[in-house]
Amino acid sequence: MGIKLTKKQLAVLNFLEDFTEENGYSPSYREIMSGLGLSSVSAVAEHIDNLVSKGVLRKVPGAARSLEILDYKHEETVGLFKAKLMDCSESEREILLKAADVLGLDLE
């Protein structure tokens, strides 16, 4: 896919991954700010918004602690989905397309 991330964006992703693994839920913007030594919540929001627009993160609007890291290095997964879609029943196709959507896969 070739998504280019800045050092700060990678730091945010790594922090999110570590925090979520340790706590079982994603951090608040203030926890990200504190954990990374950023100067403001708006700086965190900008990084989060950029990561969402790049397809690396997903968040539920209006929900607290809803950040979810998406697999943005999934060329093999896309290939497997495409191969399976070529030889499946209509009901399997529907399930695969829903799963691809949940995973954020671009099958086109």
N, C-alpha and C positions, 0 to 999 in steps of 0.2 A: 504494500500500500504506500509506503514511502512517506509517512507523516513525519514532518520535521517539528521537533519540540525544542524549546529553549531550555537552558540549564535550570531556570526557575520553574518552568512547567514540569520538568522531570523531578525536581525536588518536591513539588506539590504532590505529584503522583506517588512518589516513594513514601512521603509522609502519610498520605491517605491509605496506601496499602498497609504500611506497618501499623498505623493506628487502628484500622479496621480489623486487622488480623488479631491484634492484642486485645481489643475491647469488644469486638462483635458488632460494632456499629461505626458509622463514619463520623469523623470529627466535625465540630461546628467550625464556622469561619474564624471565630476568635481563637479556637484551639490551633487551627492551622497557622494563624498569624503568630501566635505565641511560639509554637513549635518550630517555625522557620525563621523567627526573628524579623518578620515583616513589620512595616510601620503602621499599617492601617487595615481595617476590614475591607475597605474598598479595593486595596491592592490584591487581597485574596480573591474578592469577587471578580476582579478583572481576569486573574489567572484562571479561575474556575470557568468563567464564561468563554474564554478562549479555548480551553480544553474541551468544553461541551461542543463548541462550534467545529472543532477539529474531529469530533467523533470519538474522543478518547474517554470522556466522562459522560455519565447520564445523571440527571437529577430530576426529582419530582417537584414541580413548582408548588410552593406553599407548604411543603413538607420539610420538617427539620431532619437533619442528619440523613439525607436521602442520596448522598453522592455514591455513585457506583462506577468503578473503573471498568471500562470496556476493553476487550482484547483488540488492540489496534495493530497487532502483528500476527494476523490470522490467515495468511495466504493459503496455508495447507487446509485449514478448516473450510474456507470458501471452496477450494477445489473438491473436497470431499462432499460438500453439500451439492455442488453442481453435478458431480458424477452420479450421486444417488438420485437426484431429480430427473436424470435422463432415463432411469429404469425403475420407476415406482408406480404404484397405483395412485388413483386420484386422492384417496383419503390419506395416503402416506405423503403425497405432495403437499396437501393442505397443512399437515402437521410440520413438515420440514420448512415450509415457508413461514409459518408462525414462529418456529424455533429460530430461524435465521433473523427474523425481525426482532425477537427478544434479545438475541446476541448482538444485534447491530451489524450483521453481515451485509455487505453489498454484493448481491449475486449477479449484478448486471455487468 
